Amino acid sequence: MPYLITTSTYPSDIATKVAERYFEALQKHPVDESQVKELVPAAVKSTNQGLRVMGILEVKEGKLEGALNRLTNFMVMFQTVPGFEYTIEINWSVEEALGLLGMELPK
């Protein structure tokens, strides 16, 4: 099962605005537990440049497209917040990556 990993960064002086937008985004685009399992909803770190937030979702079998669409719509809600930047990455599990090579984990 692949992982969807989001990384967001923003200046600390807009943290309240980002938190408010986060609540709005959750209401409009709630997590669909039939598509994903939230492993890390939001891990927040303070840096010299502001705040960095990382989230990790484990995508269920055959649900990647729907999960990616929902997550993209969720993150787009932050685009009008000045200074907010984000990335969405798809990472494969080690089993999936090995499968691409025609291999599997030893038993």
KOLLO-501654 format. One line per field, with one value per residue: x, y, z of N, C-alpha, C in turn. Coordinates in pm, 1 decimal, decimal comma. Layout:
KOLLO-501654
n.c1: [X_...]
n.c2: [Y_...]
n.c3: [Z_...]
ca.c1: [X_...]
ca.c2: [Y_...]
ca.c3: [Z_...]
c.c1: [X_...]
c.c2: [Y_...]
c.c3: [Z_...]
//
This chain:
KOLLO-501654
n.c1: [83,8_65,5_202,2_81,7_237,4_240,7_397,9_409,7_487,2_516,1_519,3_552,7_393,4_150,6_20,8_-224,6_-415,7_-367,1_-437,6_-712,2_-796,3_-731,9_-924,4_-1153,5_-1095,4_-1091,2_-1361,9_-1483,2_-1350,6_-1336,0_-1139,5_-1143,5_-1202,9_-1239,6_-1067,0_-811,5_-572,2_-497,3_-180,3_-6,0_-158,6_-92,7_214,7_389,8_649,6_863,0_1066,8_1355,0_1262,8_992,4_698,5_677,8_486,1_398,6_221,8_106,4_-44,4_-169,1_-247,9_-526,9_-569,3_-611,2_-716,7_-579,6_-611,0_-855,4_-791,8_-575,1_-697,4_-880,7_-698,9_-553,3_-755,9_-808,8_-561,6_-543,3_-712,0_-555,2_-408,3_-463,9_-363,1_-125,2_221,6_204,9_313,0_325,7_386,8_299,2_365,5_400,1_480,8_614,6_552,3_799,6_754,5_601,4_783,7_989,8_843,2_817,8_1061,3_1045,3_1082,3_1060,1_1010,5_1217,7_1098,2]
n.c2: [-117,5_216,0_528,2_850,6_1148,9_1455,6_1770,3_2070,0_2415,8_2723,3_3069,8_3146,6_3352,6_3334,5_3121,4_3095,6_3161,4_2952,4_2733,0_2782,8_2755,0_2488,9_2359,9_2428,8_2298,2_2030,5_1997,1_2033,1_1846,6_1571,2_1305,8_1003,7_705,6_470,3_480,4_553,5_513,6_709,4_762,9_953,6_1225,0_1504,2_1619,6_1852,8_2088,8_2334,9_2570,3_2770,6_2914,4_2918,4_2723,5_2369,4_2115,9_1778,4_1515,5_1178,0_938,0_613,2_441,7_253,8_-60,4_-21,7_235,1_466,2_678,1_807,8_880,3_1052,2_1256,4_1357,5_1447,0_1638,2_1827,6_1903,6_2023,5_2233,3_2421,8_2580,2_2744,0_3015,6_3134,5_3356,2_3287,4_3020,6_2701,8_2384,8_2030,8_1727,0_1392,7_1069,5_771,1_446,4_135,3_-86,5_-346,3_-305,1_-158,9_-346,2_-533,1_-405,8_-457,4_-719,0_-872,5_-996,9_-959,0_-1153,8_-1451,3]
n.c3: [0,0_-91,6_36,8_110,8_147,0_298,4_312,2_468,3_484,4_658,5_764,1_1112,7_1206,0_1078,2_1180,0_1321,6_1125,6_944,6_1104,1_1137,6_869,7_835,2_997,2_849,4_606,6_690,5_752,9_501,8_339,6_467,3_615,6_443,4_557,3_423,2_219,1_310,7_579,2_847,8_939,6_1044,7_1134,0_1160,5_1210,8_1381,7_1354,5_1482,3_1320,7_1226,2_1013,5_1041,5_1065,4_1017,1_886,5_878,4_724,7_711,6_516,9_481,5_200,0_102,1_-70,3_-415,4_-396,9_-453,7_-648,8_-574,2_-310,2_-351,1_-498,2_-306,0_-107,8_-250,4_-307,1_-44,9_31,9_-152,8_-50,4_110,1_-51,3_-83,5_137,4_221,2_204,3_267,7_181,8_13,8_-35,1_-200,5_-181,5_-329,0_-193,4_-215,1_-49,7_89,7_2,1_-229,8_-384,0_-416,1_-558,6_-804,9_-905,8_-952,5_-729,9_-390,9_-33,5_181,3_335,7]
ca.c1: [0,0_148,1_183,5_75,0_306,3_233,4_484,7_366,5_568,6_458,5_573,0_482,2_296,0_20,8_-21,8_-367,3_-489,2_-352,0_-518,9_-853,0_-817,3_-724,7_-1056,4_-1244,1_-1061,7_-1137,3_-1507,9_-1519,0_-1288,0_-1296,0_-1064,7_-1228,3_-1136,6_-1249,2_-956,1_-680,9_-553,8_-409,5_-71,1_36,1_-247,4_-18,1_329,1_429,0_784,5_901,9_1199,9_1394,7_1186,5_849,1_649,2_673,2_387,8_402,6_115,8_128,3_-162,3_-147,5_-358,4_-576,4_-557,3_-698,2_-779,7_-482,9_-663,6_-953,1_-722,8_-495,1_-792,0_-930,0_-589,6_-523,9_-862,7_-785,8_-446,2_-571,1_-779,7_-454,4_-333,3_-486,8_-298,3_8,3_333,2_184,3_362,1_312,2_415,0_236,2_449,9_355,5_591,8_573,2_602,7_913,7_701,4_564,0_906,2_1054,7_759,7_851,1_1185,4_1021,1_1134,8_976,9_1083,5_1237,2_1001,7]
ca.c2: [0,0_337,0_632,5_989,8_1229,1_1599,7_1856,1_2209,6_2513,0_2858,0_3154,6_3127,5_3459,3_3303,9_2991,7_3098,8_3156,1_2816,9_2644,5_2806,0_2695,8_2344,2_2317,0_2441,2_2192,9_1903,2_1990,5_2021,6_1726,9_1484,2_1184,7_891,2_587,5_358,7_499,2_569,0_508,7_819,3_720,8_1076,5_1331,1_1629,4_1632,3_1993,6_2122,6_2474,6_2588,9_2911,8_2977,5_2911,8_2592,0_2263,4_2014,5_1661,3_1418,1_1053,8_854,0_484,5_425,8_117,3_-124,5_26,3_363,3_574,9_792,3_878,9_938,5_1164,3_1363,9_1416,8_1518,0_1757,4_1925,0_1950,5_2112,6_2351,4_2521,0_2664,2_2821,5_3159,8_3184,1_3402,0_3227,9_2876,5_2617,5_2243,2_1927,6_1596,6_1288,4_931,0_681,4_307,0_49,7_-165,0_-460,7_-257,1_-122,0_-471,1_-593,6_-341,9_-520,4_-862,2_-935,3_-985,1_-972,4_-1293,1_-1499,2]
ca.c3: [0,0_-95,8_137,0_68,0_247,6_275,1_391,3_456,8_557,0_662,4_871,3_1239,8_1232,0_1017,3_1234,2_1355,3_998,3_891,6_1188,9_1101,5_738,1_857,8_1044,0_734,4_510,5_747,1_738,9_360,9_282,6_577,9_583,2_404,5_612,0_328,8_124,8_375,1_724,1_888,7_1026,6_1111,7_1085,1_1147,6_1301,4_1368,9_1401,7_1472,2_1263,4_1219,3_906,2_1072,4_1104,0_917,3_925,1_792,4_743,3_638,3_497,6_416,9_104,8_91,5_-201,5_-522,3_-360,5_-467,5_-723,3_-491,1_-194,5_-399,4_-531,8_-181,5_-42,8_-330,9_-279,6_92,3_35,9_-235,2_33,2_175,4_-150,4_-71,3_258,7_182,1_275,5_287,3_72,1_46,3_-134,6_-181,3_-239,2_-322,9_-162,2_-218,5_57,7_44,6_-72,1_-363,3_-456,0_-454,9_-660,8_-931,3_-950,0_-964,9_-609,1_-269,7_91,8_224,2_437,2]
c.c1: [88,6_113,6_173,3_133,7_296,2_334,1_443,3_460,6_499,8_520,0_488,8_378,2_161,4_-36,2_-170,7_-452,7_-483,2_-437,2_-667,6_-886,3_-815,5_-860,7_-1159,6_-1221,4_-1107,0_-1288,2_-1548,3_-1468,4_-1241,4_-1219,0_-1164,0_-1158,2_-1154,1_-1135,3_-819,7_-689,1_-457,8_-303,3_-20,1_-54,0_-174,5_90,3_389,0_567,1_808,0_1044,1_1234,6_1317,4_1035,8_810,7_653,6_580,0_394,2_285,4_144,5_-0,7_-120,2_-269,5_-397,5_-572,3_-660,2_-761,1_-690,1_-543,0_-761,6_-887,8_-640,9_-584,1_-841,1_-821,2_-553,6_-628,4_-849,4_-674,2_-467,3_-640,6_-682,2_-384,4_-354,3_-427,6_-155,5_116,8_321,2_229,3_344,9_357,4_333,7_325,0_379,3_479,8_538,9_625,7_719,1_866,6_664,8_687,5_980,4_976,3_786,7_978,6_1167,8_1072,0_1033,9_1063,7_1103,2_1138,0_1072,7]
c.c2: [124,2_433,1_767,1_1072,8_1376,2_1668,7_1999,9_2296,9_2649,1_2937,1_3139,5_3235,8_3437,3_3171,6_2989,0_3089,3_3015,4_2719,2_2660,1_2741,1_2543,0_2290,8_2323,6_2326,6_2056,2_1887,5_1965,9_1892,7_1633,7_1361,6_1072,6_763,0_463,6_365,9_497,5_541,4_621,9_765,4_837,4_1187,9_1463,7_1633,6_1770,9_2016,1_2271,5_2481,5_2737,8_2987,3_2978,6_2772,4_2496,5_2155,3_1900,7_1570,7_1295,0_972,7_724,3_457,1_278,6_69,3_-69,0_162,8_484,4_696,9_874,3_948,0_1060,3_1282,1_1434,2_1500,3_1645,6_1865,1_1984,7_2055,0_2240,6_2459,7_2616,0_2759,4_2972,0_3218,3_3224,9_3340,2_3078,1_2801,3_2472,1_2155,1_1804,6_1495,9_1154,1_846,5_539,1_234,2_-31,4_-286,1_-421,1_-222,7_-246,8_-540,2_-534,2_-401,3_-670,3_-940,3_-926,4_-1002,2_-1120,0_-1328,6_-1547,7]
c.c3: [0,0_18,8_66,3_180,7_208,6_366,9_362,4_536,9_550,9_776,6_998,4_1266,3_1163,1_1069,4_1267,2_1230,0_938,9_972,6_1156,5_966,9_747,4_903,3_930,8_635,4_560,7_734,6_594,6_298,0_394,8_527,7_554,3_446,7_524,5_226,6_191,3_524,9_757,6_983,9_1109,4_1059,6_1063,7_1254,0_1277,9_1429,4_1381,4_1418,4_1267,1_1112,0_933,6_1116,6_986,1_970,0_825,3_828,0_659,3_637,2_430,9_329,7_95,3_-53,2_-300,4_-499,8_-382,5_-537,1_-639,1_-372,7_-235,6_-437,4_-406,3_-114,9_-118,6_-306,3_-140,1_94,5_-45,2_-153,2_102,7_78,5_-139,7_56,8_220,8_269,1_298,3_163,4_112,1_-69,4_-97,8_-253,3_-229,3_-300,5_-158,7_-96,2_2,2_-35,5_-214,6_-446,0_-502,3_-565,9_-799,1_-991,1_-971,1_-845,5_-497,2_-147,0_125,0_334,6_560,1]
//
